[in-house]
Amino acid sequence: MVISRENILKKTHYGLNIYAYVLRQYYSETTVLSLKGRDCGVTRNPFNGGKSTLQINVVENKAIHYDTELTDFKGDVFDFASYHFKLVDDEELLLKINTELHLNLEVKKENELSWLDDPDDTWYAYSSFYKAPIRNVFPNQKVRLHQIFERITSDKYKSITEQFRAIKDPKEARKFKANHFDYVTFSGVFSKRNDDSLIEHSSLLTIDFDHLENLEELKQQLLNDEYFETELLFTSPSGEGLKWIIRIDLSKVSHNEYFIAVANYIKHTYNIEVDQSGKDISRACFLSHDPLAFLHKRHQKL
């Protein structure tokens, strides 16, 4: 028999032996369970100060419990074991029960090549990379997201990012940024940086958030957004904004239409106005230093 919830229940009298095992770890000198039919009556609950408030019985071939005082303390035998062993991962929990109760259930061995049957989530998005200054409109190379991520998280842009953030005069700051920061056109590969020179769209859209009051809060919200998966997310050169790179589907709508829809969604969902320059396909995005940038795992380095 291989290890599973069903087989564990079969070998532990619907799970009652698991309850008994756990309770004996706390009350080894007393009888911890007294079974009458499918009802074990009330016993001491180690998770309620040892009070006699734990009710255990069997329902539909599985032992369950509840506490007569703690209304939220209820569940089945696996929930109870999880409390005791302090394990939330189901596989780890079943292995622990199997070991501690000497059930001798067979552990299913993973096929080392089983990953070959998994769906391929790898996706290559190519963008154009440009060396500073911004007036240079001819790309230096075609890059993938993991290459951009490596530049951002390394120390390559650390010094110029720190210098830029130390500049107080807005005019001087704009001049410094234009002259010192490399940049990318995330939305595609270009022969020259203008919309008419697009060679291939990357299916990526850049959303700029500027002058944020709570940058970290928005960062977590974007990473957990229910509609858009984050491909790349990093802090802007100023340190007060975010660059959110998401995947878009251009099979039915244009780049510009998609941008408008996303901008409206962000306004409605997060009450934030986004930089409208993102609607331009050839939008330049400066690369800054951010060791905590996020990259989706699908953009793996191969």
C-alpha positions in Angstrom: 0.0 0.0 0.0 1.3 3.4 -1.0 1.2 6.3 1.4 -2.1 8.3 1.1 -4.8 9.8 3.3 -7.1 6.9 2.4 -4.6 4.2 3.3 -3.5 6.0 6.5 -7.1 6.0 7.6 -7.4 2.3 6.8 -4.4 1.5 8.9 -5.2 3.7 11.9 -8.9 2.7 12.5 -10.3 5.7 10.7 -7.6 7.9 12.2 -8.4 7.2 15.9 -5.0 5.7 16.4 -3.5 9.0 15.3 -5.5 10.9 17.8 -4.4 8.4 20.5 -0.8 8.7 19.5 -0.8 12.5 19.7 -2.7 12.7 23.0 -0.3 10.2 24.5 2.6 12.6 23.8 0.9 15.0 26.3 -0.8 12.6 28.7 1.2 9.4 28.8 0.0 8.3 32.2 -3.7 8.3 31.5 -6.2 6.6 29.1 -6.6 9.2 26.3 -9.5 7.7 24.3 -12.5 5.6 25.2 -14.3 4.4 22.1 -18.0 3.7 22.3 -19.3 2.8 18.9 -18.2 5.7 16.8 -18.0 8.2 19.6 -14.9 8.7 21.8 -16.7 11.1 24.1 -14.8 14.1 25.6 -11.1 14.1 26.4 -8.4 16.6 27.3 -7.3 19.0 24.6 -3.6 19.9 24.7 -4.3 22.9 22.5 -6.8 24.3 25.0 -4.7 24.2 28.1 -5.4 20.5 28.8 -9.1 21.1 29.5 -11.6 18.3 28.9 -13.2 19.9 26.0 -12.1 17.8 23.0 -14.8 15.8 21.4 -13.8 13.0 18.9 -16.0 10.8 16.8 -16.1 9.0 13.5 -18.1 10.4 10.6 -18.2 8.7 7.2 -15.1 6.6 8.0 -13.0 9.4 9.2 -12.2 10.6 12.7 -13.0 14.3 13.3 -12.9 16.6 16.3 -14.2 19.8 17.8 -13.7 21.7 21.0 -16.7 22.5 23.2 -15.2 25.9 24.1 -13.1 26.9 21.1 -15.6 27.3 18.3 -12.9 27.6 15.6 -11.0 24.5 16.8 -12.5 21.8 14.6 -11.4 19.6 11.7 -10.4 16.0 10.9 -7.5 13.9 12.2 -5.0 15.3 9.7 -5.8 18.8 10.9 -5.2 17.6 14.5 -1.9 16.0 13.5 -0.9 19.1 11.7 -1.3 21.1 15.0 0.9 18.6 16.8 3.7 18.1 14.3 3.6 21.8 13.2 3.5 20.8 9.5 1.3 22.4 6.9 2.6 20.7 3.8 0.4 17.7 3.2 3.1 15.4 1.8 5.4 16.1 4.7 2.5 15.5 7.2 1.6 12.1 5.7 5.3 11.1 5.7 5.6 12.1 9.4 2.5 10.1 10.4 3.7 7.1 8.5 7.1 7.2 10.2 5.9 8.0 13.8 3.1 5.4 13.8 5.2 2.8 12.0 2.6 2.2 9.4 5.1 0.9 6.9 3.2 2.4 4.0 5.2 2.6 0.8 6.5 6.0 -0.2 5.9 6.6 -3.9 9.1 7.2 -5.7 9.3 10.1 -8.1 10.3 9.3 -11.6 13.5 11.4 -12.1 12.3 12.2 -15.6 8.7 13.0 -14.7 9.4 16.7 -15.2 9.5 16.0 -18.9 5.8 15.5 -18.9 5.1 18.8 -17.2 3.7 21.6 -19.4 6.5 23.9 -20.7 5.9 27.3 -19.1 9.1 28.8 -20.5 8.4 31.8 -22.7 10.9 33.9 -24.4 10.2 37.6 -24.7 12.8 39.6 -26.6 13.4 43.4 -26.2 15.9 45.9 -27.5 18.7 47.1 -25.2 20.2 50.5 -25.7 23.4 52.0 -24.2 23.2 55.5 -22.6 22.5 58.3 -23.4 18.8 58.5 -24.3 19.6 60.3 -27.5 21.2 57.0 -28.8 18.2 55.5 -30.6 19.9 52.5 -32.1 19.8 49.3 -30.0 23.0 47.6 -28.8 21.5 44.1 -28.6 18.4 41.9 -28.4 17.9 40.7 -24.9 15.6 38.4 -22.9 14.1 39.3 -19.5 16.5 37.3 -17.4 19.4 39.3 -18.9 17.7 42.5 -18.0 17.0 41.1 -14.5 20.7 40.2 -14.1 21.7 43.8 -14.9 19.2 45.3 -12.5 20.0 43.0 -9.5 23.8 43.2 -10.0 25.9 46.1 -9.0 26.2 47.4 -12.6 23.8 50.3 -12.0 24.3 50.7 -8.3 26.7 53.7 -8.4 24.7 55.8 -10.9 21.4 55.0 -9.2 22.9 56.3 -5.9 24.3 59.3 -7.6 21.0 60.1 -9.3 19.0 59.8 -6.1 21.3 62.2 -4.4 20.6 65.0 -6.9 18.0 67.4 -5.5 17.5 69.8 -8.5 14.8 68.3 -10.8 16.4 69.8 -13.9 19.8 68.3 -13.1 18.2 65.0 -12.2 16.5 64.7 -15.6 19.7 65.6 -17.4 21.7 63.0 -15.4 19.2 60.3 -16.0 19.1 61.0 -19.8 22.9 60.9 -20.0 23.8 58.0 -17.7 21.2 55.3 -17.6 21.0 52.4 -20.2 17.5 51.6 -21.2 15.2 49.0 -22.8 12.2 49.0 -25.1 10.3 46.2 -23.3 7.5 46.0 -25.9 9.7 44.7 -28.7 12.7 44.5 -30.9 13.4 47.6 -33.0 15.9 48.6 -35.7 15.6 52.1 -34.3 13.7 53.5 -31.4 10.5 54.6 -32.9 7.1 52.9 -33.4 7.5 52.6 -37.1 10.8 50.6 -36.7 9.3 47.8 -34.7 10.6 44.4 -35.9 8.8 42.1 -33.5 6.5 42.8 -30.6 7.4 41.1 -27.4 3.8 40.8 -26.0 5.0 42.8 -23.0 3.6 46.0 -21.7 5.3 48.5 -19.3 3.3 50.2 -16.7 5.0 53.1 -14.9 4.0 54.1 -11.4 5.6 57.4 -10.2 5.8 59.3 -6.9 4.3 56.5 -4.8 3.5 57.1 -1.2 3.6 53.4 -0.3 5.8 51.6 -2.8 6.1 48.3 -0.9 2.4 48.0 -0.4 1.7 48.4 -4.1 4.5 46.1 -5.0 2.9 43.3 -3.1 -0.5 44.1 -4.5 0.8 43.9 -8.1 2.6 40.6 -7.4 -0.7 39.2 -6.1 -2.9 40.8 -8.8 -5.7 38.3 -9.8 -5.8 39.3 -13.4 -2.2 40.1 -14.5 0.8 37.9 -13.9 4.0 39.9 -13.2 6.8 39.1 -15.6 9.2 41.7 -14.2 8.9 44.3 -11.4 11.6 46.7 -10.2 12.0 50.0 -8.6 12.5 53.0 -10.8 15.7 55.1 -10.8 14.2 57.7 -8.5 13.4 55.1 -5.9 9.9 56.5 -5.7 8.2 54.5 -8.5 7.8 51.0 -9.9 8.2 49.5 -13.4 5.6 46.8 -13.9 6.1 44.5 -16.9 3.2 42.3 -17.8 2.3 40.0 -20.6 -0.5 41.0 -23.1 -2.4 39.3 -25.8 -2.4 41.3 -29.1 -4.5 38.8 -31.0 -7.7 40.8 -30.6 -6.7 44.3 -29.6 -3.9 46.7 -30.3 -1.0 47.7 -28.0 -2.6 51.1 -27.4 -6.1 49.7 -26.7 -4.6 47.2 -24.3 -2.7 49.9 -22.5 -5.9 52.0 -22.1 -7.7 49.0 -20.7 -4.9 48.2 -18.2 -4.6 51.8 -17.1 -8.4 51.9 -16.5 -8.2 48.7 -14.5 -5.4 50.1 -12.3 -7.3 53.3 -11.7 -10.4 51.3 -10.7 -8.6 48.7 -8.6 -5.8 50.6 -7.0 -7.0 54.2 -7.5 -3.7 55.1 -9.1 -3.0 57.1 -12.3 -0.3 55.5 -14.5 2.2 57.3 -16.7 0.4 57.6 -20.1 3.7 57.3 -22.0 3.4 53.5 -21.7 1.0 53.5 -24.6 3.9 54.1 -27.0 5.3 50.8 -28.3 8.8 52.2 -28.4 8.6 53.6 -24.9 12.1 53.7 -23.3 12.4 52.3 -19.8 15.6 53.2 -17.9 17.3 50.4 -16.0 18.2 51.1 -12.4 19.7 49.1 -9.5 17.2 47.0 -7.5 18.6 43.9 -5.8 15.0 43.0 -4.8 13.5 43.0 -8.3 11.1 40.3 -9.2 11.3 38.0 -12.2 8.8 35.3 -13.1 10.2 31.9 -12.9 9.2 31.1 -16.5 12.0 33.4 -17.7 14.6 31.0 -16.7 18.2 31.2 -18.0 18.8 28.4 -20.4 
